[in-house]
Amino acid sequence: MKRLGIVQHRFGGLLIARSGQQIPAIGSAVVTNTMKRIGTVREVFGPVAHPYISVKTYKNITDSEVHELENKKLYTV
């Protein structure tokens, strides 16, 4: 389990996380600290030093669950 980043924004079925220096592979599975799979890495963009990562959430993740993820750490497996 590698740290992906901290969720900064959410809209629709996407989460935007601010990453550290490790850049995940597109399509990597994204999990919470409790190892619940919530989606996949869709895109990496922004500055090279601290890029942003867009995460496409799975359809079974409810809006309330997405709302609870704001300012939380996400991880890749």
FIKEDO-983187 format. One record per residue (C-alpha): residue number from 1; residue in three letters; x, y, z. Coordinates in nm, 4 decimals, m for minus. Example, Ala and Ser with C-alpha at 12.3 -4.5 7.8 and 13.67 -1.06 7.14 Angstrom:
rec nr->1	rest->ALA	X->1.2300	Y->m0.4500	Z->0.7800
rec nr->2	rest->SER	X->1.3670	Y->m0.1060	Z->0.7140
END
This chain:
rec nr->1	rest->MET	X->0.0000	Y->0.0000	Z->0.0000
rec nr->2	rest->LYS	X->0.1506	Y->0.3330	Z->m0.1120
rec nr->3	rest->ARG	X->0.0233	Y->0.6756	Z->m0.0172
rec nr->4	rest->LEU	X->m0.1535	Y->0.8447	Z->m0.3086
rec nr->5	rest->GLY	X->m0.2337	Y->1.1815	Z->m0.1528
rec nr->6	rest->ILE	X->m0.4956	Y->1.3869	Z->0.0275
rec nr->7	rest->VAL	X->m0.8370	Y->1.4552	Z->m0.1263
rec nr->8	rest->GLN	X->m0.8679	Y->1.8265	Z->m0.2070
rec nr->9	rest->HIS	X->m1.1884	Y->1.8449	Z->m0.4129
rec nr->10	rest->ARG	X->m1.4767	Y->1.6292	Z->m0.5275
rec nr->11	rest->PHE	X->m1.7269	Y->1.6659	Z->m0.8083
rec nr->12	rest->GLY	X->m1.9489	Y->1.4159	Z->m0.9799
rec nr->13	rest->GLY	X->m1.7788	Y->1.0785	Z->m0.9730
rec nr->14	rest->LEU	X->m1.4285	Y->1.2255	Z->m0.9458
rec nr->15	rest->LEU	X->m1.1995	Y->1.3018	Z->m0.6556
rec nr->16	rest->ILE	X->m0.8972	Y->1.5295	Z->m0.6923
rec nr->17	rest->ALA	X->m0.6077	Y->1.4468	Z->m0.4616
rec nr->18	rest->ARG	X->m0.2821	Y->1.6388	Z->m0.4109
rec nr->19	rest->SER	X->0.0041	Y->1.3927	Z->m0.4391
rec nr->20	rest->GLY	X->0.3481	Y->1.3836	Z->m0.2883
rec nr->21	rest->GLN	X->0.6450	Y->1.2989	Z->m0.5064
rec nr->22	rest->GLN	X->0.5356	Y->0.9445	Z->m0.5936
rec nr->23	rest->ILE	X->0.3309	Y->0.9318	Z->m0.9117
rec nr->24	rest->PRO	X->0.0926	Y->0.6347	Z->m0.9394
rec nr->25	rest->ALA	X->0.0255	Y->0.4414	Z->m1.2580
rec nr->26	rest->ILE	X->m0.2934	Y->0.5238	Z->m1.4484
rec nr->27	rest->GLY	X->m0.5539	Y->0.2596	Z->m1.3669
rec nr->28	rest->SER	X->m0.4116	Y->0.1774	Z->m1.0212
rec nr->29	rest->ALA	X->m0.6691	Y->0.0758	Z->m0.7615
rec nr->30	rest->VAL	X->m0.7337	Y->0.3423	Z->m0.4961
rec nr->31	rest->VAL	X->m0.8222	Y->0.2500	Z->m0.1378
rec nr->32	rest->THR	X->m0.8942	Y->0.4228	Z->0.1930
rec nr->33	rest->ASN	X->m0.6962	Y->0.3684	Z->0.5120
rec nr->34	rest->THR	X->m0.9352	Y->0.0804	Z->0.5918
rec nr->35	rest->MET	X->m0.8458	Y->m0.0853	Z->0.2565
rec nr->36	rest->LYS	X->m1.1907	Y->m0.0183	Z->0.1050
rec nr->37	rest->ARG	X->m1.1561	Y->0.0070	Z->m0.2721
rec nr->38	rest->ILE	X->m1.3133	Y->0.3310	Z->m0.3874
rec nr->39	rest->GLY	X->m1.1929	Y->0.3769	Z->m0.7456
rec nr->40	rest->THR	X->m0.9031	Y->0.3969	Z->m0.9889
rec nr->41	rest->VAL	X->m0.6427	Y->0.6562	Z->m1.0878
rec nr->42	rest->ARG	X->m0.7717	Y->0.8281	Z->m1.3999
rec nr->43	rest->GLU	X->m0.5284	Y->1.1133	Z->m1.4675
rec nr->44	rest->VAL	X->m0.2153	Y->1.2840	Z->m1.3333
rec nr->45	rest->PHE	X->m0.1798	Y->1.6585	Z->m1.3967
rec nr->46	rest->GLY	X->m0.0282	Y->1.9791	Z->m1.2627
rec nr->47	rest->PRO	X->0.3210	Y->2.0617	Z->m1.1359
rec nr->48	rest->VAL	X->0.5826	Y->1.7867	Z->m1.1431
rec nr->49	rest->ALA	X->0.6900	Y->1.8406	Z->m0.7809
rec nr->50	rest->HIS	X->0.3401	Y->1.7889	Z->m0.6345
rec nr->51	rest->PRO	X->0.0957	Y->1.6735	Z->m0.9036
rec nr->52	rest->TYR	X->m0.2777	Y->1.6341	Z->m0.8729
rec nr->53	rest->ILE	X->m0.4396	Y->1.2944	Z->m0.9234
rec nr->54	rest->SER	X->m0.7955	Y->1.2450	Z->m1.0459
rec nr->55	rest->VAL	X->m0.9664	Y->0.9348	Z->m0.9107
rec nr->56	rest->LYS	X->m1.2749	Y->0.7900	Z->m1.0799
rec nr->57	rest->THR	X->m1.4920	Y->0.6443	Z->m0.8043
rec nr->58	rest->TYR	X->m1.6722	Y->0.3145	Z->m0.8457
rec nr->59	rest->LYS	X->m2.0488	Y->0.3291	Z->m0.9060
rec nr->60	rest->ASN	X->m2.1246	Y->0.1546	Z->m0.5743
rec nr->61	rest->ILE	X->m1.9634	Y->0.4391	Z->m0.3742
rec nr->62	rest->THR	X->m2.2409	Y->0.6665	Z->m0.2454
rec nr->63	rest->ASP	X->m2.2326	Y->1.0472	Z->m0.2424
rec nr->64	rest->SER	X->m2.2157	Y->1.0479	Z->0.1369
rec nr->65	rest->GLU	X->m1.9087	Y->0.8210	Z->0.1273
rec nr->66	rest->VAL	X->m1.7449	Y->1.0518	Z->m0.1272
rec nr->67	rest->HIS	X->m1.8257	Y->1.3536	Z->0.0920
rec nr->68	rest->GLU	X->m1.6588	Y->1.1850	Z->0.3924
rec nr->69	rest->LEU	X->m1.3358	Y->1.1414	Z->0.1937
rec nr->70	rest->GLU	X->m1.2606	Y->1.5147	Z->0.1694
rec nr->71	rest->ASN	X->m0.9256	Y->1.5957	Z->0.3375
rec nr->72	rest->LYS	X->m0.8598	Y->1.2230	Z->0.3940
rec nr->73	rest->LYS	X->m0.5546	Y->1.0266	Z->0.2786
rec nr->74	rest->LEU	X->m0.5904	Y->0.7824	Z->m0.0087
rec nr->75	rest->TYR	X->m0.3605	Y->0.4968	Z->m0.1043
rec nr->76	rest->THR	X->m0.2846	Y->0.2765	Z->m0.4054
rec nr->77	rest->VAL	X->m0.2374	Y->m0.0997	Z->m0.3987
END
